[in-house]
Amino acid sequence: MLVNVAEMQLISQNPSPKKGENMKFNSKLIHAGYDSDANSEGSITVPIYKTTAYQFNNTEHAANLFGLKEFGNIYSRLGNPTVGALEARLTDLEEGAMCVALSSGTSAVMYSLINIMSQGDNFVTANQLYGGTYTMFDNILPEYGINAKKVDITDFKAVEDAIDEKTRAIYCETITNPGLVVADVTTLSEIAHSKGIPLIVDATFTTSAIQKSFDFGADIIVYSLTKWMSGHGRVIAGAVIEKGGFDWGNGNFPLYDKPDTSYGGMRWGHDLGDLSNVAYSLRLRTVPLRNLGANMSPETAFEVMSGLETLGLRMDRHCENALKAAEYLSNHELVEWIRFPGLKDDPAYDLSEKYLKGTGGTMVVFGIKGGKDAGQKFIDNLKMFRHVANVGDTRSLAIHPATTTHSQLDDEQLVAAGSPPELVRLSIGIEDIEDIIEDLSQALESTK
Ligand SMILES: *Cc1c(COP(=O)(O)O)cnc(C)c1O
């Protein structure tokens, strides 16, 4: 097995020198995972290594790389120095053990699950999920024999009761959309750990700036970096980050017990020695990523790192603006109801105090008086807000699910789906708050 461990080191090494390990959060956003040196011509931003493969020095070098006697880059699906710098930065930011960057949040969700389960297995998850994730769980994974057991994740007894001997994880989103349920990560992780399974959280809506999910007990963090993490609405990107230390050889993960015939008979939960701390990440890179291929491009990694530099600043402004917008709307005569976890009478207020660093996040959801027609009018009359299906951009964004994403449903079905006809969803940007409120105000007036 020693040979395989050597290869693990090879593919898991971060080719860029590390910097930033003892820095605080906002400094890490800028410095972690990369330092300029002679190889990078002194470039202070991470060079874009636009290459598929890496030159072998001579036949002996090639033989050593293939014979796993020496470490080095081989092929960019497995690893690329630009992407490696982003992976090191995200690992540092979360104070985790290892990260694998992927082509999208969607592939990150998919790989995070198929990395520990196969046909006949299941996981327990929330009944409110990002739309694409919902479809994956409802329609795609079951076709391959992996079942999502959907429960109300605020009902801890239901969560616990849903776990059986084939359950491999609890999976949830740190804040759901559009329901804005704030997950009680600590309690969910305690339930998971009592059953010897991990808690996987999709922390896209919180980002590491307002929730350090590992500190609350999560074992795996999944990101759509497309949203606030990169933050400028320019790229599709994802990542899976492992906290480290979970015992994948505890008998609950057949994929980590039996010899992996696709990888020299490796028993992922047992044969990694010192690297068993990151068995999950090593398997994710070596099995799903290497063979299914949703790797991130170096150009995307560069864009994500550019955006990340201002994550702290942006999230401060997003959250501050969202609170002011929510306060404004909560007092407006044309607003029927409002959900924003940062408002004192919001059902998620207590959880937001604990899990969102006292902010309410950046999303505001409200019911407009006049139902579906008013919702449509409101959206059509917005001037600065962009009408898009995205969230987490510098720009303020709005959508009316009843006439777009959920337009195939009738009013009754809309209510059942947690998205009643009058519901408007706002992703509050970082523009000047006066402009945000002015736009909301004139669009609301237009519905009269
Ligand atoms: C957008 C999103 C995803 C999917 O990410 P993509 O990068 O669009 O593939 C997954 N989860 C959440 C919570 C999201 O908002």
The ligand as an SDF file (V2000), in Angstrom:
LIG
                    3D

 15 15  0  0  0  0  0  0  0  0999 V2000
  -26.4430   27.9540   -7.0430 C   0  0  0  0  0  0  0  0  0  0  0  0
  -26.4870   26.9500   -5.9750 C   0  0  0  0  0  0  0  0  0  0  0  0
  -26.0610   25.6280   -6.2080 C   0  0  0  0  0  0  0  0  0  0  0  0
  -25.5910   25.1760   -7.5590 C   0  0  0  0  0  0  0  0  0  0  0  0
  -24.3880   25.8030   -7.9110 O   0  0  0  0  0  0  0  0  0  0  0  0
  -23.9170   26.0930   -9.4170 P   0  0  0  0  0  0  0  0  0  0  0  0
  -22.5880   26.7350   -9.2120 O   0  0  0  0  0  0  0  0  0  0  0  0
  -24.9430   26.9860  -10.0460 O   0  0  0  0  0  0  0  0  0  0  0  0
  -23.8260   24.7630  -10.1050 O   0  0  0  0  0  0  0  0  0  0  0  0
  -26.0840   24.7420   -5.1520 C   0  0  0  0  0  0  0  0  0  0  0  0
  -26.5210   25.1150   -3.9330 N   0  0  0  0  0  0  0  0  0  0  0  0
  -26.9480   26.3740   -3.6730 C   0  0  0  0  0  0  0  0  0  0  0  0
  -27.4320   26.7150   -2.3080 C   0  0  0  0  0  0  0  0  0  0  0  0
  -26.9410   27.3320   -4.6870 C   0  0  0  0  0  0  0  0  0  0  0  0
  -27.3680   28.5680   -4.4290 O   0  0  0  0  0  0  0  0  0  0  0  0
  1  2  1  0
  2  3  1  0
  2 14  2  0
  3  4  1  0
  3 10  2  0
  4  5  1  0
  5  6  1  0
  6  7  2  0
  6  8  1  0
  6  9  1  0
 10 11  1  0
 11 12  2  0
 12 13  1  0
 12 14  1  0
 14 15  1  0
M  END
$$$$
